[in-house]
């Protein structure tokens, strides 16, 4: 009997193992089929690659080497972030000319019912359970199409019937966000002419990768609708932290869902007031806290009013942005060249003036010294002559007068020469200043040539960028 029981247990274990193997095999087959679906387009297009190389490998190093801007790091950051934004937006044509709205909230908070209310019909004519595991865009299309972006960056199409056949259990124990970045569901709906909806996994998901991916794709969204179950009565602390850290730059609407579960108006109003007070206390800006219920039509007009007042963002033109940076560089370099030319010209005038003054001083010293030597020689010759002739004849008064004139001229020349000799220190200072100014002039001239070369380079970059 015991042997029979053990044999039955063994058979049960064997059957259970076979069942698990069969289930695993089915999952592998489904994954292979899912990822072997046709690739619509590859996101890393040649033009995007060319623009990346131009901005990151040419433009940014050029600005860095130029050393023209004290805040150049901010410029580099702006270029890089703008490129990522532009590239991301162009990878998502379903967002172009639309108002993208990101729907956030806990699991079971009623996000799907809110989306249905926005779309004014059931989300889709098929069940989209798999999409709840990763971020999902819902946008307009002439016919029903389901796509997904792989981690490798390709956009693939999935047949709706096959997608529908995938049971939710298929995704159990699979961190789908590690394989799929996001789903795109397109189908004909007039509301989607103007808006594109991003349905995100619950922020309280156990999969950290799901949340990171949801935050990443939401960067292109203009508005955030945060859904709260009225029965909770408040926004939890972890939700506040999530909003503050990840969504602070987005206009925020808090949708208090399932309002019909609170029959008394005061109960509903208290919940709204509590949430408003909590948001203010947490220093989280918000547009409005709105009561909503998919079961009660009286709440729909307020939601429609919000939707009608949402504004489309100004479309960001990255190409024009780079053209403007190149124009700014050309203009700023041109200004630097003009300023350097003027500074060098003024410096040359100052050097010329200093050299002229120095020349005057040295010439005066030279002339004064020569004159003094000449006078001394004349006096010496005069005295020697008179000594030889027993000094001068008292009867020749004119000779004494000539001597007196020579003496006075000597004194005058000597005093003038002494004055310049005493100024020898200022002469050395003048020579030093001229040397320093010429050194500065040489440095500025080198800088001028550098900027002239830079101006030619930026003009060449402008021509190159026009061809991309």
Order of alpha helices (4+ residues) and beta strands (2+ residues): alpha-beta-alpha-alpha-alpha-beta-alpha-beta-beta-beta-alpha-beta-beta-alpha-beta-alpha-beta-alpha-beta-alpha-alpha-alpha-alpha
